[in-house]
Amino acid sequence: MFSFRALLALFLIVPIIEIYLLIQVGSVIGAIPTVFLVVFTAVLGALLLRQQGFSTLARVQATLARGELPALEMLEGVMLLFGGALLLTPGFFTDVIGFICLIPQLRQRTILWALRRGVITTLGPDGKPHRGERQQGPRTIEGEYWRDKDERK
């Protein structure tokens, strides 16, 4: 988890990088084209985010139809949400990170890396945290059920 100092540094460093990049790009191409470029990347990012979101939702539905838990797809959705927020934030540095979150192969590799390294932990069947190895095939959960009322008439 991020410490307060790391979070404070992040909130100070990222705007400084953004201001620096906006000034540098503005001095090369001008103020109006720079503003246009920032707005264009936000609109393009929103369109790509929408397409990637629907694609991820379709994979979630397919995984659920197979009777599996869509854990990777759900984490991809969180990463898409993060990337979308970065794309809507004005600036070039956050746009680059946001566009990286929209690349499906890179997004999946980042999530799997975070699971293996313990950055993201999951609970195993025994209820204890473990590093995320994706289960293959369906998993049977034992249990009992009964009907309160017989629905046949």
N, C-alpha and C positions, 0 to 999 in steps of 0.2 A: 504494500500500500504506500502511496505517496506520503511523504512527511510534509509538514507545514512549510518547511524551508524550500523543499523541492517545488511545491505548488506555487509558492511566492516567486521563486526564481522563474518558473514557467510563465507566470502572468507578467513578469517584467521583461523577460528576454524575447518572447514571441512578438509583442508589440514593437519593440525596438528593431527587431529584424524586419518586420513588416514595413515600418516607417522608412528604414534604410532602403529597402528594395523599391518601395513606391517612389522615393526621391530619385534613385538611380535610374529606374525605368522612365520616369517622367522627364528627367534631364536628357534622355536619349530620344524618346519619341514624342515628347510634349505632354502637357497636362490633360487635354481633352482625350487624346487616344489612350492615355493611361486609365482614365476613368472608364472609357468605353471598354477597354480590355478587362478591367475588374468586373464590370457588369456582365460582359459576355461570358467570362469564366463561371460566374454564378449561375447564369441561365443555362449554359451548357452542362454544368455540374448537376443542376436540378433535373434536367432531362435525362441524363445518364443515370442519376440516382433513381429516378422513377422506373426506368427500364430494368436496372439491376435489382431493385426491390421486388418488382413483379416476378422476375426470374427466380429470386430466392424464395419467394412465397410459393411458387409452383413446385420447387424442389422440396419445400416443407410439406406440402400436401402430398406429393408422391411418396415421401419417406413415411408419413403417417399412414398412407394407404397400404404400404408394405408391412405395417405393424411395428415399425421401428421408431425410436425416439430421435427427433431431428435436432440433436444437440449442436452439431457443427453448423447447421443452417441457422439456428437461433443465434449463435454467436456471430455468424456473418451478418445477421440483421442488426445486431448491436454495433458492429463495425461500420455497417452502412449508415446507421444513424449518426455515428460519430463523424464519418466522412462527409455526410450531408451538412452537418453543422459547421464543419470546417470550410466547406465550399461556399456556404452562405456568408461566412465571415469575410469582410473585404480584405484583400491582400493576396500576394503571390505565394508566400511561404505556406500559408494555411491551405491555399488552393492546391499546391503540389502534394501535400500530405493527404488532402481530401480526394484528389484524383487517384492517388496510390491505393486508397481504401476501396475504390471502385473497380480495380482490376481483380477479377475473380480468382485467378490462380495465386496471385500475390496475397490476396485476402485470406484464402484458405491456408496457404503456407504459414502466414503470420499467426493465425489462430492455432494451428497444429504446433508450431514452435512454442507459442505461449503455454499451451497445455503440457508439452513435454518438459519445459523448463520450470513448471510450477508457478508461472505468473498467474495462470487461471487454474483453479483447482475444482475438481468435481467430487461428488460423493459416490463411492462404490456401493455395491449391493449390501455390504456390511455396515454402511452408514459412516464409514471413515473416509477422510479425504484421500484421494490418490491422484496420480498424474494421469492425464486423459489419454488412454489408448482406446481407439474406437472399437466397439464390439462388432463382431461379424455375425450376421444372421439374427434371427428373432430370439428373444429371451422369454422363458416361461416363468410366470409369477404364480405361485400356488396360492390358493385361497378357497373360501367357501362362500356360497350365496344361497339365498332362499327367497321365495316370493311371499309377500304378505297376503296377497289375494290372487287366486287363480284367475287369469285373464280370459280363459276360454269360457264360452257360454253356450 
